[in-house]
Amino acid sequence: MSMDEDEVLKQARTSGLTYNQAKAYIARTTGGKGTHIYSNTDTEAVRQKNAASMSRKQR
């Protein structure tokens, strides 16, 4: 490796998020198509909450 390549690698390691980390962060915080794999939402809890809400509306 040349000196320039070493410097680039050093900067990359200290520059912040990796590509995959950035992609996961964006998916978690903005939503979007195909991002469900990054979601930490408890879908069952959401279903139960929605069912309870609908039940209250029907009374």
Sequence and secondary structure as in RCSB ss.txt:
>XXXX:A:sequence
MSMDEDEVLKQARTSGLTYNQAKAYIARTTGGKGTHIYSNTDTEAVRQKNAASMSRKQR
>XXXX:A:secstr
  HHHHHHHHHHHHSS  HHHHHHHHHHHH  TT GGG    HHHHHHHHHHHHHHHT 
